[in-house]
Amino acid sequence: MILFEVIYDHFNGLCRLIKGGFLLLLTSILYEKTLVLLRDILVR
């Protein structure tokens, strides 16, 4: 049973890492799009 708990902990950590990376990616994409929009508005 201890082995199962260790695997479960690893899996949870991995899921959190993937979710964190995905959120980071999403945030950076939104940030870039917002910057581009702002630049377009300012240039006009």
CYANA upper distance limits for C-alpha pairs under 8 A (distance plus 0.5 A):
  1 MET  CA      5 GLU  CA      6.94
  2 ILE  CA      6 VAL  CA      6.79
  3 LEU  CA      7 ILE  CA      6.74
  4 PHE  CA      8 TYR  CA      6.52
  5 GLU  CA      9 ASP  CA      6.59
  6 VAL  CA     10 HIS  CA      6.74
  7 ILE  CA     11 PHE  CA      6.59
  8 TYR  CA     12 ASN  CA      6.62
  9 ASP  CA     13 GLY  CA      6.65
 10 HIS  CA     14 LEU  CA      6.63
 11 PHE  CA     15 CYS  CA      6.64
 12 ASN  CA     16 ARG  CA      6.67
 13 GLY  CA     17 LEU  CA      6.62
 14 LEU  CA     18 ILE  CA      6.64
 15 CYS  CA     19 LYS  CA      6.55
 16 ARG  CA     20 GLY  CA      6.44
 17 LEU  CA     21 GLY  CA      6.57
 18 ILE  CA     22 PHE  CA      6.54
 19 LYS  CA     23 LEU  CA      6.60
 20 GLY  CA     24 LEU  CA      6.57
 21 GLY  CA     25 LEU  CA      6.59
 22 PHE  CA     26 LEU  CA      6.58
 23 LEU  CA     27 THR  CA      6.48
 24 LEU  CA     28 SER  CA      6.63
 25 LEU  CA     29 ILE  CA      6.67
 26 LEU  CA     30 LEU  CA      6.66
 27 THR  CA     31 TYR  CA      6.46
 28 SER  CA     32 GLU  CA      6.62
 29 ILE  CA     33 LYS  CA      6.71
 30 LEU  CA     34 THR  CA      6.54
 31 TYR  CA     35 LEU  CA      6.67
 32 GLU  CA     36 VAL  CA      6.70
 33 LYS  CA     37 LEU  CA      6.65
 34 THR  CA     38 LEU  CA      6.60
 35 LEU  CA     39 ARG  CA      6.57
 36 VAL  CA     40 ASP  CA      6.66
 37 LEU  CA     41 ILE  CA      6.74
 38 LEU  CA     42 LEU  CA      6.59
 39 ARG  CA     43 VAL  CA      6.48
 40 ASP  CA     44 ARG  CA      6.88
